[in-house]
Amino acid sequence: MARLSSRRGSYAVIIGVTLSVLLGFAALAIDVSYLRLARFEAQNAADAGTHAALVTLRQTGDADEAMAVAQEVMAMNYVAGDDVTVDPLVDIEFGAWDWDLPSEIAWDASADYANGVRVQVRRNNDSPDGPISMFLMPMFDQDLASVGSSGAAVGALLPREVMIAQDVTGSFADEMPEARDAVLTFLEYMGDNNFPGDSIGMATFVGGAEVWTPLSEVVDEYTTIYDQWDAYLTWCDRSYSPWDRIYRGYYYHSAPNMTRCNYPYEPAAYPSDTGTNQGDGLFQAITELTEEGSDRAVKSIVLVSDGKPECPLRNRYQKAACESWRRSYGLSMADWADEEEISIYSVSFNNSTGSAYAEQSAYMESLVRGNGSFYETPDPEELPDILLEIAQSIPIALVK
């Protein structure tokens, strides 16, 4: 009997030791999993704060406002069951991301401009919310643990490259002042919220098109571009020589992008442009973006037009064939833009009625590609607000 009692005592010791080991493994498994979840939550909160800060920075150019929005968004997240609180002076940092450098050394918090933000979320002794309380580890004298985002979330704004494809046909003549105000509003937004690499240009079109303003960096050419658009963007160009071409009773110009408006000096020679060809406007804009732009930029075209494809031919069969080709050409150019990862925003000024309204609306909407959107209005006074909305909606990119 004494030998049996001795064995029972041994089993108690073994069970006690084994239970301690099992509890240790349980504590390790449960609390480590809990810490991994907390670290994942911290990273999600940091990513969300970075994205929110970048959106606000793009829209306002105000780092203080971007910081406040980032804090609000991060506070909607949780780490270990608690609302996220950060120290903005430590955890949110604005700086410059140099796209020409390797990612390991691309971040510079001391640069004289900010095109990016670096955000971290911490739960440690120095953070506002302190470290995280453990579940089972206290039995091993480990009451608290520190976690943080696995890596600070760094976001930077990719350069924006925008080509305006502007309709300057005669039918747009009465609305050109509003169209000019609209593109100037777009330019002003880019100037007020400018980052290195942001570029803009313009292609103008009637039945043909040409690059009227080459793609240029806003930081360098803002005043030059603004003055050109403010003074000279119109539906006609008085610099052309007197009328010298006539076809089927209509006078035409040799230059493809604008109607000549020297007709007051030749009362009998009333002008007629070469129709409407959105496809050629897109072609010129795409070519400029692909040949002159940066491979890393967010590329967009803002197409502004007041009509559907048209050809000024009297023979109805030739006219129908020409307009059918121009419709197809525009769609093929839109597809080419999509292949080149160029978004198209389509703005239709449409005060037509009946089938003409529906046809123009459908065609202009069919040209939208990528991140672009379709906008339509019968009121030219709304054009500046539409282009401002487009300027604010061009997307951003997280780099880490």
ABEGO torsion letter per residue (X at the ends): XAAAAAAAAAAAAAAAAAAAAAAAAAAAAAAAAAAAAAAAAAAAAAAAAAAAAAAAAAAAGBAAAAAAAAAAAAAABBBGGBBBBBBAAAABBBBBBBAABBAAAABBAABABBABBBBBBBBBAABAAEBBBBAAAAAAGBABBBBBBABBBBBBBBBBBBBBBBBABAAAAAAAAAAAAAAAAAAAAAAABBBBGBBBBBBBBBABBBBABBBBBAAAAAAAAAAAAAAABBABBAABBBBABBBGGBBBBABAABBBAAAAABAABBBBBAEBBAAAAAAAAAAAAAAABBAABBBBBBBBBABBBBBBBABAAAAAAAAAAAAAAAAAAAAAAAAAGBBBBBBBBBABBEAAAAAAAAAAAAABBEABBBBBBABAAAAAAAAAAAAAABBBBBAX
